[in-house]
Amino acid sequence: MRLAGLGYALALLLTLASWPAEGASPPTDRCAACHLETGDERLAGPAREFAGDIHAAKGLGCIACHGGDARESGLEAMDPAKGYIGKPKRQQILQVCGRCHSDAQFMKRYNPSLRVDQVTEYASSVHGRRLKELGDSKVATCASCHPAHSIRPPSDPKSSVHPLRVADTCGRCHADAKYMAGYKIPTDQLQKYKSSVHSQAMTVKGDLSAPTCNDCHGNHGAVPPGISWVGNVCGQCHTVMAELFKKSVHAKVFVEMGNPGCATCHENHAIKPASDEMLGLGDKAVCAACHGADDKGGKAATEMRARIDALRTAHDKAQAILLKAEHSGMEVSQASFDLNAASGALVKARTAVHAFSVDAVAKEAEPGLAVSGKAFARGVRALEELAFRRKGLVVSVVIILALIVGLVLKIRQVDRRQEGRDG
């Protein structure tokens, strides 16, 4: 083992020794030309793919990873004495990639903004630990997520780690029941994620900032979020909810029960859009899983739901009457603008549910109820004014018609008198 390790280290040193100095032109790479001529797809395929690889675009050739001497035209190019290692073994991949990507000085020549701690981070991941501690040859390594010879930056839609493709990249292993058989973890995560509100936001609405696998689990340091800190993961985006939850009684109780915070009510991969039906003790209420109508928690859930329902109903009634008045030509723009405060109060009240406190929900809901009441009253007055105007218009029309009829009759009377005198 020591001799093998020494030989591998020597190969790496020889490869690095043949690396072009800064400012120098890289040696002509003849590997691809030869591989394309073989007619063997196992050799020609990677050579074709490499033309679109980010490393090729940066001027790095085959020897950067495989070693050897690309200036040679024959088998001499693959001389182990010149650092040639061929196809790296799974245990070698981390070292092959890491010798550049962990070198800050070297990486500054190509992409100064790229992190250089990926190898260290990978060692902390569940993949890295199993590879090192158990010698597990099935775990993901660099090439599992970044396909060798066709690596593209994450911003490229064709990249295996573009936000729209991350879930499928992870799913190549995690959704394969046969491949994952020995790990005793579910293999339906990909299917569930694709049904989630997060996936819909990304794939349907085009929101690339919506979370995918690596946003919650990490990428190079991938691990499953722990029960005690899953809220911190969700809290990266849902900040207000996370802060309210941390201060609630459920935060401590969930940990003691072994329940994973946010995921207890919202699930983890198959997250559905939040709705008022989740609150209370109804058929779709998540509270009912732990609480009943007679316990304190159940009563609080019912009361919070009642407050939110009352605000939503009041807001909708006010909005409906204002729209009716507006469509009838009445000026209610100020009341409609003021009603926005009730919409905001409804959002805040729904958010306050994460404090699991009736008082917290009531504090947000009551101002919204007051605004909705005033807006509804303004709508009623507008319609009453409209009715009054219409009645006045009818009376005015009747009077005008009567005057017209009277005028016509008077004209006819005058005409008849004039005709009598003329006759």
Secondary structure, DSSP 8 states (H G I E B T S, - for coil): -HHHHHHHHHHHHHHHHTS--TTS------HHHHHHHS--HHHHHHHHHHTTSHHHHTT--THHHH-S-TT-SSGGGG-GGGT---S--HHHHHHHHHHHHT-HHHHTTT-TTS-S-HHHHHHHSHHHHIIIII--TTS--HHHHS-TT----TTSTTSTTSTTTHHHHHHHHHT-TTTTGGG---S-HHHHHHTSHHHHHHHTS--TTS--HHHHH-STT-----TTTHHHHHTTT-HHHHHHHHTSHHHHHHHHHT--THHHHH-SSS-----GGGSSSSTT-SGGGT--TTSHHHHHHHHHHHHHHHHHHHHHHHHHHHHHHHHTT---HHHHHHTHHHHHHHHHHHHHGGGT-HHHHHHHHHHHHHHHHHHHHHHHHHHHHHHHHHHHHHHHHHHHHHHHHHHHHHHHHHHHHHHHHH-
